Amino acid sequence: MEFIKDLSGGFSVIENLMVSGAREGKFGVAIIYSPNSTASAVFTSNKVVAAPVNYTKNVLKKGIISAVLVNSGNANCFTGKKGFKDCETLAELVSNDLNLPKDEIAISSTGVIGREMPIDIISKVAYESLSKLGNGPENSLAAAKAIMTTDTFPKECAIEVTLTTGETVKIAGITKGSGMIAPNMGTMLSFIVTDAVIPSDEINKALKKSADISFNMIVVDGDESTNDTCLMMANGTSNVEVVNEGKLDSNFQEALNYICIDLAKKMARDGEGATKFIEANVYGAKNETDAKLAAKSIISSNLFKSAVFGGDPNWGRIVSAIGYSGCDLNPDIVTIAIADDSDDVDLVCNGKILAFENTPNLKRAEKIMQSKNVKVNIDMHLGDGEATAWGCDLTYDYVKINAEYTT
């Protein structure tokens, strides 16, 4: 999209925003300091909800967030009243240090479920992080690293968007997540800041739209976490309003979609133990809902994910996943293809099988399945519904990582 320009430096591209990160062993703390920002968030739909999720939901009732403290290494989930009290302790710590109202400080956590927060360690690391607040690229990177758990690389993104009015604003974000990733968000934390002027209720509507086509369309393992949070803040330093006459600028929505999809794909690519990235594109579905069902079903199939790991072009697992997804499907007209960065081949075309033993199509498919990036393209020939989902292969290392997670 011509109106979106990729930038380097993560959060450093946003004025009047300071961030930091620090770690002590497996425990990390990131601070995001953006005074008097309008804000909203989307959260996990898990019925077991971590204390920081409930705490931050209460804070967001005001619609203003001035700072966020994010800790890794402990989820502060299933910790009862003490868990909520620990959130208050951390918020008070930030409030006193930055001279901010306590009810403008959000708390977010990720890590092991069911263990009390090691508040002394987290507080110590929080003070260290607060002492390092800055607006440089190194500060943004430190924050992205501080919130990592089983992630293998930090994840950040920054863009400049030219609005339909010709004015420009910037959006930047960081995220973490590589396991417990499933539709309806996963064990992911994502924090987005824009310099645009936008009311909190409009942030909420825009963020829900973006999350629905990004964070809600990735699958690593099918498990949904208790701490999932995607929080967005607008500090207004550009003095550019993106809502005019009650309507959000369409270019701003597209840019928010772009940054959320970019961060979501980075999580899928960094799935625990992953060796390959999978993209499932569904076209011609009866409607968008059916397209999403089919795309997520393909990405969620452990049989297909295992086949991708082994380089096996077993397209029967693809059509089976579509078949049980709940979408409308006519096997006699469906087209199934796979692709990588240099080739694409039909396995089934309009219901006719093209890839069977010793055929050229099967040989090409076998080669494609060895690639690091594997795309599945489905045309249902039933309507105009489209959707894309992202995920990764299922490997031996995934089992090893999660078999030894707390030991």
C-alpha positions in Angstrom: 0.0 0.0 0.0 1.5 3.3 -1.2 0.2 5.3 1.8 2.1 3.1 4.3 5.8 3.5 4.8 7.8 1.1 6.9 10.1 2.7 9.5 13.0 1.4 11.6 13.4 2.0 15.3 10.2 0.6 16.8 8.7 2.8 19.5 11.4 5.4 18.9 9.5 6.9 16.0 6.8 8.2 18.3 7.4 11.5 20.0 6.6 12.0 23.8 6.9 8.2 24.3 9.6 6.6 26.5 10.1 2.9 26.9 12.6 0.6 28.5 13.3 -3.0 29.4 15.4 -5.0 31.9 15.8 -8.6 32.9 17.0 -10.7 35.7 17.2 -14.4 34.6 13.8 -15.5 33.3 12.1 -12.4 34.8 11.8 -9.3 32.6 10.0 -5.9 32.9 9.2 -3.5 30.2 7.8 0.0 30.8 5.9 2.0 28.2 5.5 5.7 29.3 3.1 7.8 27.2 1.4 10.4 29.5 -2.3 11.1 29.2 -2.9 8.8 26.2 -6.4 7.7 25.1 -6.4 3.9 25.2 -8.3 0.7 24.7 -7.6 -3.0 24.5 -8.8 -6.4 23.5 -8.3 -9.4 25.8 -8.4 -13.2 26.0 -11.8 -14.9 25.8 -10.5 -17.7 28.2 -12.8 -18.1 31.2 -9.7 -18.4 33.4 -8.4 -14.9 33.4 -5.2 -13.6 34.9 -5.2 -10.9 37.5 -3.5 -8.3 35.3 -6.2 -8.7 32.7 -9.0 -7.9 35.2 -6.9 -5.1 36.7 -6.2 -3.4 33.3 -9.9 -3.8 32.3 -10.8 -1.7 35.4 -8.1 0.9 34.6 -9.4 1.2 31.0 -12.8 2.3 32.2 -11.3 5.8 32.4 -10.2 5.6 28.8 -6.8 7.1 29.7 -3.5 5.2 30.1 -0.2 7.0 30.9 2.0 4.0 31.5 2.1 0.2 31.1 4.2 -2.2 33.2 4.7 -5.6 31.5 6.4 -8.4 33.2 7.6 -11.8 31.8 8.4 -15.0 33.7 5.2 -15.1 35.7 1.6 -15.0 34.5 0.1 -13.9 37.8 -2.9 -16.2 37.0 -4.9 -18.4 39.3 -3.3 -16.4 42.2 -6.5 -15.1 43.9 -6.7 -11.9 45.8 -2.9 -11.8 46.2 -2.5 -11.6 42.4 -4.7 -8.5 42.2 -2.9 -7.0 45.1 0.4 -7.6 43.3 -0.9 -5.7 40.4 -1.8 -2.8 42.7 1.7 -2.9 44.2 3.4 -2.7 40.7 1.0 0.1 39.6 1.8 2.1 42.8 5.6 1.6 42.2 5.2 3.1 38.7 2.9 5.8 39.9 5.4 7.0 42.6 8.4 6.8 40.3 6.8 8.7 37.3 4.5 10.9 39.4 1.4 9.6 37.6 -2.1 8.8 38.8 -2.3 5.2 39.8 -5.5 4.7 37.9 -3.8 5.5 34.6 -1.3 2.6 34.9 -2.0 -0.7 33.1 -0.4 -4.0 34.2 0.3 -7.0 31.9 2.0 -10.3 32.6 3.2 -13.4 30.8 4.8 -16.6 32.0 4.0 -19.7 34.2 0.3 -20.0 35.4 -0.6 -20.8 39.0 2.5 -19.5 40.7 2.5 -16.4 43.0 4.3 -13.4 41.6 7.8 -13.1 42.9 7.0 -9.5 43.7 10.4 -8.6 45.2 12.3 -9.7 42.1 9.8 -8.1 39.7 9.9 -4.9 41.7 13.7 -4.8 41.6 13.7 -5.4 37.8 10.9 -2.7 37.4 13.0 -0.1 39.2 15.9 -1.0 36.9 13.7 -0.7 33.8 12.3 2.7 35.0 15.9 4.0 35.4 16.5 3.2 31.7 13.6 5.0 30.1 14.4 6.5 26.8 13.2 7.2 23.2 16.0 5.5 21.2 15.7 2.4 19.0 17.8 0.6 21.7 15.1 1.4 24.2 12.3 -0.1 22.0 14.4 -3.2 21.4 15.1 -3.6 25.1 11.3 -3.4 25.8 10.6 -6.0 23.1 13.3 -8.3 24.6 12.1 -7.9 28.2 8.6 -9.3 27.5 9.9 -12.4 25.7 9.4 -15.9 27.2 10.0 -18.8 24.8 10.3 -16.3 21.9 13.5 -16.7 19.9 13.6 -13.1 18.7 12.1 -9.7 19.6 9.1 -8.5 17.6 8.5 -4.8 16.8 7.1 -2.8 13.9 6.8 0.9 13.0 5.1 2.7 10.2 4.1 6.1 8.9 0.7 6.4 7.2 -0.5 9.1 4.9 -4.2 9.7 5.6 -6.9 10.4 3.0 -6.5 14.1 4.1 -2.8 14.1 3.1 -1.7 14.4 6.7 0.7 11.8 8.2 0.7 10.0 11.5 2.8 7.2 12.9 2.0 3.8 14.6 4.5 1.5 16.3 4.2 -1.7 18.3 5.9 -4.6 20.0 4.6 -8.1 20.7 5.6 -11.4 22.3 4.3 -14.9 21.7 5.4 -18.2 20.4 3.4 -20.8 22.2 -0.2 -21.1 23.5 -1.1 -19.4 20.3 -4.6 -20.0 19.0 -7.5 -18.2 17.3 -9.1 -15.6 19.6 -5.6 -14.5 20.5 -2.9 -16.7 22.2 -0.4 -16.3 24.9 0.4 -13.0 23.3 1.0 -9.5 24.6 1.0 -6.7 22.1 1.3 -3.0 22.7 0.7 -0.3 20.1 1.2 3.4 20.3 0.2 6.1 17.7 0.8 9.8 17.7 -2.6 10.4 16.2 -5.5 12.0 18.0 -8.2 9.4 18.5 -10.8 8.9 21.2 -10.7 5.7 23.3 -14.0 4.4 21.9 -12.8 4.7 18.4 -9.5 3.0 19.3 -11.6 0.1 20.6 -13.6 -0.3 17.4 -10.5 0.0 15.2 -8.5 -2.4 17.3 -11.2 -5.0 17.3 -11.4 -4.9 13.5 -7.6 -5.3 13.2 -7.3 -8.0 15.8 -10.1 -10.0 14.1 -8.0 -10.3 10.9 -4.6 -10.6 12.5 -4.1 -11.9 16.1 -7.3 -13.9 15.8 -6.1 -15.6 12.7 -2.9 -17.2 13.9 -2.4 -20.7 15.4 0.7 -22.3 16.8 -0.7 -25.1 18.9 -4.4 -24.5 19.4 -4.1 -23.6 23.1 -5.6 -20.3 24.2 -3.9 -18.4 27.1 -5.2 -16.6 30.1 -3.3 -13.4 29.8 -3.7 -12.3 26.1 -3.7 -8.6 25.8 -3.5 -6.2 22.9 -3.5 -2.6 24.2 -3.3 0.5 22.1 -2.5 4.0 23.2 -2.8 7.4 21.3 -0.8 10.2 22.7 -1.8 12.8 20.1 1.6 14.4 19.7 1.0 14.8 15.9 -2.1 16.9 16.6 -3.7 15.1 13.6 -7.2 13.8 14.2 -8.0 10.6 12.4 -11.7 10.6 13.2 -13.7 13.2 11.2 -17.4 13.7 11.2 -17.7 10.5 13.2 -15.8 8.3 10.8 -12.3 6.9 11.2 -9.9 7.6 8.3 -9.9 4.5 6.1 -6.1 4.7 5.6 -5.6 4.7 9.4 -7.6 1.6 9.7 -5.7 -0.1 6.9 -2.4 0.9 8.6 -3.5 -0.5 11.9 -4.5 -3.7 10.1 -1.0 -3.7 8.5 0.9 -3.4 11.8 -1.2 -6.0 13.6 -0.9 -8.5 10.7 2.9 -7.9 10.7 3.2 -8.6 14.4 0.9 -11.6 14.2 2.9 -13.2 11.4 6.1 -12.7 13.4 4.5 -14.6 16.3 3.4 -17.4 14.0 6.9 -17.6 12.4 8.4 -17.8 15.9 6.1 -20.7 17.0 7.8 -22.9 19.6 10.1 -25.3 17.9 8.9 -24.2 14.5 11.0 -24.8 11.3 8.5 -23.6 8.8 5.9 -20.8 8.4 2.5 -21.6 7.0 0.0 -19.3 5.3 -3.5 -20.5 4.4 -5.4 -18.4 1.9 -9.1 -19.2 1.2 -11.0 -17.6 -1.7 -14.4 -18.1 -3.2 -16.0 -19.2 0.1 -19.8 -18.7 0.6 -19.0 -15.7 2.9 -16.2 -14.3 5.0 -17.2 -16.3 8.0 -16.9 -19.6 6.1 -13.5 -18.5 4.7 -12.2 -17.8 8.2 -13.5 -21.2 9.4 -11.7 -23.0 6.6 -8.4 -21.0 6.9 -8.1 -21.4 10.6 -9.0 -25.1 10.4 -6.1 -25.8 8.0 -3.7 -23.9 10.2 -5.0 -25.6 13.3 -4.7 -29.2 12.0 -2.0 -31.0 13.9 -1.9 -33.6 11.1 -1.3 -31.1 8.4 1.2 -29.2 10.6 3.1 -32.4 11.1 3.0 -33.1 7.4 4.5 -29.7 6.7 7.3 -30.5 9.2 8.0 -33.7 7.4 7.8 -32.2 3.9 4.8 -34.4 3.0 2.4 -32.9 0.5 -0.5 -34.9 2.0 -3.3 -32.7 0.6 -5.9 -35.1 2.0 -5.2 -33.5 5.4 -6.0 -30.1 4.0 -9.4 -31.1 2.5 -10.2 -33.1 5.6 -9.6 -30.0 7.8 -11.8 -27.9 5.6 -14.5 -30.5 5.7 -14.8 -30.5 9.5 -14.4 -26.8 9.8 -18.1 -26.1 9.6 -18.0 -24.1 6.4 -19.9 -25.0 3.2 -17.8 -27.1 0.8 -18.5 -28.9 -2.4 -15.6 -31.4 -3.0 -16.5 -31.6 -6.7 -15.5 -28.0 -7.4 -12.9 -27.1 -4.9 -9.3 -26.2 -5.9 -6.4 -26.9 -3.6 -2.9 -25.6 -4.4 0.4 -25.2 -2.5 3.1 -22.7 -3.1 6.4 -21.3 -1.8 8.3 -18.1 -2.8 9.2 -19.4 -6.3 6.6 -22.0 -7.4 2.9 -22.9 -7.0 1.1 -26.0 -8.1 -2.5 -27.3 -8.1 -3.0 -30.5 -6.2 -6.8 -30.6 -7.0 -8.4 -28.4 -9.6 -12.2 -28.0 -9.7 -12.5 -31.3 -7.9 -10.1 -33.2 -10.2 -7.1 -34.7 -8.5 -3.8 -33.6 -10.2 -1.3 -34.8 -7.7 -1.0 -38.5 -7.3 1.8 -41.0 -7.4 4.6 -40.1 -9.9 2.8 -37.1 -11.4 4.8 -33.9 -12.2 2.4 -32.0 -9.9 3.2 -34.2 -6.9 7.0 -33.9 -7.6 6.7 -30.2 -7.6 4.6 -30.3 -4.4 7.2 -32.4 -2.6 9.8 -29.8 -3.5 7.6 -26.9 -2.3 7.0 -28.7 1.0 10.7 -28.5 1.8 10.6 -24.7 1.8 10.7 -22.5 4.9 7.6 -20.7 3.7 4.6 -22.9 2.7 1.4 -21.4 1.3 -1.9 -23.2 1.0 -4.3 -21.6 -1.5 -7.9 -22.8 -1.6 -10.6 -21.7 -4.0 -14.1 -22.9 -2.9 -15.9 -21.6 -6.0 -19.0 -20.9 -3.9 -19.0 -17.1 -3.4 -16.7 -14.1 -2.7 -15.7 -14.8 0.9 -11.9 -14.5 1.6 -9.6 -15.0 4.6 -6.0 -15.7 5.5 -4.6 -17.5 8.5 -1.0 -18.0 9.6 0.8 -20.7 11.6 3.8 -23.0 11.7 4.7 -26.6 11.6 4.5 -29.0 14.6 7.9 -30.4 15.5 9.7 -32.6 18.0 11.1 -29.5 19.6 7.6 -28.1 20.4 6.9 -31.2 22.5 10.3 -30.9 24.2 9.9 -27.2 25.0 6.5 -27.8 26.6 7.4 -31.1 28.3 10.1 -29.2 30.2 8.5 -25.7 30.5 8.3 -25.5 34.3 11.1 -28.0 35.1 
